[in-house]
């Protein structure tokens, strides 16, 4: 049985994201939306099975809330600005028979919904060269593994920190990219500023390629 945990903060793609999760070749048993202060809760309650929030401390806290509420063993970690291909859940379930954490190997900007095409292109390049970057909108995992690593106990210090941050810091959790599995999303462009600033990196370094290089040394030291 599969639960999709969708984190939202007023994204205009919320309904399309949920529709894509309903239209899977492998049935998603339950869709949980955890919202922020900008979430349209009337819409969320109309299209999701369970809705929680607002949770405004951090994205990670919101996602953990949904994960802990889920009763199924297989969790799809999703974002409301992401559209998932019909075979997404089926492929993830198959891979999770052998692995604890998997992720889509590719992400492409949603047509007509790209906040900054140049930055999105840089992030796609970053994904190819730095596989330790675990974008949370395309993670899938066994809930028992998530709990066993204690990821639900992590204290998120920045508003934009998500569950990929403790995954990267522990360096204990193997996250397996699924070859050629792709989702369509408004790619993240803000997380590094808060993450790097929290690590004491000068704010002038917290942009694009310099941030990737700096973050590499932070994580690998």
C-alpha positions as CSV (number, residue, x, y, z in Angstrom):
1,X,0.0,0.0,0.0
2,X,1.3,3.5,-0.9
3,X,0.8,6.9,0.6
4,X,1.8,10.1,-1.2
5,X,2.8,12.9,1.1
6,X,2.4,16.2,-0.7
7,X,3.8,19.4,0.7
8,X,2.1,22.6,-0.5
9,X,2.3,26.3,0.2
10,X,-0.1,27.8,-2.3
11,X,1.3,26.4,-5.5
12,X,-1.0,26.8,-8.5
13,X,-0.2,23.2,-9.6
14,X,-1.6,21.6,-6.6
15,X,-4.7,20.2,-8.4
16,X,-2.7,18.9,-11.3
17,X,-0.1,17.3,-9.0
18,X,-2.9,15.4,-7.1
19,X,-4.5,14.4,-10.4
20,X,-1.2,12.9,-11.6
21,X,-0.9,10.9,-8.3
22,X,-4.5,9.6,-8.8
23,X,-3.7,8.6,-12.3
24,X,-1.0,6.0,-11.5
25,X,-0.6,2.5,-12.9
26,X,0.1,1.4,-9.3
27,X,-2.8,2.7,-7.1
28,X,-1.8,5.3,-4.5
29,X,-3.8,4.3,-1.5
30,X,-3.9,7.7,0.2
31,X,-2.9,11.2,-0.6
32,X,-1.9,13.4,2.3
33,X,-1.5,17.2,1.8
34,X,0.5,19.1,4.5
35,X,0.1,22.8,3.9
36,X,1.7,26.1,4.8
37,X,0.2,29.5,5.4
38,X,-0.6,30.1,1.7
39,X,-2.3,26.8,1.0
40,X,-5.8,26.8,-0.3
41,X,-7.2,24.4,2.3
42,X,-10.7,24.3,0.8
43,X,-9.2,23.0,-2.4
44,X,-6.8,20.7,-0.6
45,X,-9.6,19.1,1.4
46,X,-11.7,18.6,-1.7
47,X,-9.0,16.7,-3.7
48,X,-6.9,15.0,-1.0
49,X,-7.7,12.2,1.5
50,X,-6.2,13.9,4.5
51,X,-5.0,17.5,5.0
52,X,-2.8,18.9,7.8
53,X,-1.5,22.4,8.6
54,X,-0.6,25.1,8.4
55,X,2.9,24.2,9.4
56,X,5.2,27.2,8.8
57,X,8.4,26.4,10.7
58,X,10.0,24.6,7.8
59,X,9.3,22.5,4.8
60,X,11.0,19.6,6.5
61,X,8.6,19.8,9.5
62,X,5.6,19.8,7.2
63,X,6.9,16.7,5.3
64,X,7.7,14.8,8.5
65,X,4.2,15.5,9.8
66,X,2.7,13.9,6.7
67,X,5.1,10.9,6.9
68,X,4.3,10.2,10.5
69,X,0.6,10.4,9.7
70,X,0.9,7.9,6.9
71,X,-0.1,4.3,7.8
72,X,1.4,2.6,4.7
73,X,4.9,1.3,4.4
74,X,5.7,2.9,1.0
75,X,5.9,6.7,1.0
76,X,6.1,8.9,-2.0
77,X,7.5,12.2,-1.0
78,X,5.9,14.7,-3.3
79,X,5.6,18.5,-3.9
80,X,2.5,20.3,-5.1
81,X,4.5,22.0,-7.8
82,X,5.4,18.7,-9.4
83,X,3.6,16.5,-11.9
84,X,4.3,12.8,-11.9
85,X,4.3,10.4,-14.9
86,X,1.6,7.5,-14.7
87,X,4.3,4.8,-14.0
88,X,6.0,6.8,-11.2
89,X,4.5,4.9,-8.3
90,X,4.8,1.5,-10.0
91,X,8.5,2.0,-10.7
92,X,9.2,3.2,-7.2
93,X,7.5,0.3,-5.6
94,X,9.5,-2.2,-7.7
95,X,12.8,-0.5,-6.8
96,X,11.9,-0.4,-3.1
97,X,11.8,-4.2,-3.0
98,X,15.6,-4.0,-3.0
99,X,16.4,-0.5,-1.7
100,X,15.3,1.7,1.2
101,X,15.3,5.1,-0.5
102,X,15.0,5.8,-4.3
103,X,14.6,9.0,-6.3
104,X,13.8,10.0,-9.8
105,X,17.1,10.5,-11.7
106,X,15.8,13.4,-13.7
107,X,13.6,16.5,-13.3
108,X,12.4,18.8,-16.0
109,X,10.7,22.2,-15.6
110,X,7.0,22.2,-16.1
111,X,6.1,23.9,-19.4
112,X,5.0,27.4,-18.8
113,X,5.8,27.2,-15.1
114,X,9.5,28.0,-14.7
115,X,10.4,30.7,-12.2
116,X,13.8,31.2,-13.8
117,X,14.9,29.1,-16.8
118,X,18.6,29.8,-16.3
119,X,18.7,28.7,-12.7
120,X,16.6,25.6,-13.5
121,X,19.2,24.7,-16.2
122,X,22.0,25.1,-13.6
123,X,20.1,22.9,-11.2
124,X,19.6,20.2,-13.8
125,X,23.3,20.3,-14.5
126,X,23.9,20.1,-10.7
127,X,21.8,17.0,-10.5
128,X,23.9,15.2,-13.1
129,X,27.3,15.9,-11.4
130,X,26.3,15.9,-7.7
131,X,24.1,12.8,-7.1
132,X,24.2,13.4,-3.3
133,X,21.6,16.2,-3.8
134,X,18.3,14.5,-2.9
135,X,15.5,16.5,-4.2
136,X,12.6,15.8,-1.9
137,X,9.9,16.1,-4.5
138,X,11.0,12.9,-6.1
139,X,12.0,10.7,-3.1
140,X,10.3,7.4,-2.4
141,X,11.1,5.2,0.6
142,X,10.0,2.7,3.1
143,X,8.6,4.4,6.2
144,X,10.3,1.9,8.5
145,X,13.7,2.9,7.0
146,X,12.9,6.6,7.4
147,X,12.1,6.0,11.1
148,X,15.1,3.7,11.7
149,X,17.5,6.3,10.6
150,X,15.9,8.8,13.0
151,X,15.2,11.3,10.2
152,X,11.9,12.2,11.8
153,X,13.8,13.6,14.9
154,X,15.9,16.0,12.9
155,X,15.5,19.7,14.0
156,X,15.2,21.9,10.9
157,X,16.8,25.3,11.5
158,X,15.8,27.0,8.2
159,X,12.4,27.5,6.7
160,X,13.5,25.9,3.4
161,X,15.3,22.9,4.8
162,X,13.7,19.7,3.8
163,X,14.2,16.0,4.6
164,X,17.0,15.8,1.9
165,X,19.1,17.9,4.2
166,X,19.5,15.4,7.1
167,X,19.9,12.7,4.4
168,X,22.9,14.5,3.0
169,X,24.4,15.2,6.4
170,X,24.2,11.7,7.7
171,X,25.9,10.2,4.6
172,X,24.6,6.9,5.9
173,X,21.5,6.5,3.8
174,X,22.0,5.2,0.2
175,X,19.5,7.0,-2.1
176,X,19.3,5.1,-5.4
177,X,18.6,7.2,-8.6
178,X,16.2,5.3,-10.8
179,X,17.6,5.4,-14.3
180,X,15.5,7.6,-16.7
181,X,12.6,8.1,-14.2
182,X,11.6,11.7,-14.7
183,X,9.1,14.1,-13.1
184,X,8.1,17.6,-14.1
185,X,8.5,20.3,-11.6
186,X,9.3,23.9,-10.8
187,X,12.8,23.1,-9.7
188,X,14.1,24.4,-6.4
189,X,16.0,27.6,-6.5
190,X,16.0,28.9,-2.9
191,X,17.1,26.1,-0.6
192,X,20.9,26.7,-0.8
193,X,20.7,30.3,0.5
194,X,19.2,29.2,3.8
195,X,21.2,26.0,4.1
196,X,24.6,27.5,3.4
197,X,23.9,30.5,5.5
198,X,23.0,28.2,8.4
199,X,26.4,26.5,7.9
200,X,28.2,29.8,8.2
201,X,29.0,30.2,4.5
202,X,29.1,33.9,3.5
203,X,25.8,34.8,1.8
204,X,27.6,36.0,-1.3
205,X,28.6,32.4,-2.0
206,X,25.0,31.2,-1.7
207,X,24.1,31.3,-5.3
208,X,24.1,28.8,-8.2
209,X,27.4,27.1,-9.0
210,X,29.4,28.6,-6.1
211,X,26.8,27.3,-3.7
212,X,27.1,23.8,-5.2
213,X,30.9,23.8,-4.8
214,X,30.7,25.2,-1.2
215,X,28.0,22.7,-0.3
216,X,30.1,19.8,-1.6
217,X,32.9,20.7,0.8
218,X,30.5,21.1,3.7
219,X,28.9,17.7,3.2
220,X,32.0,15.8,2.3
221,X,34.3,17.1,5.1
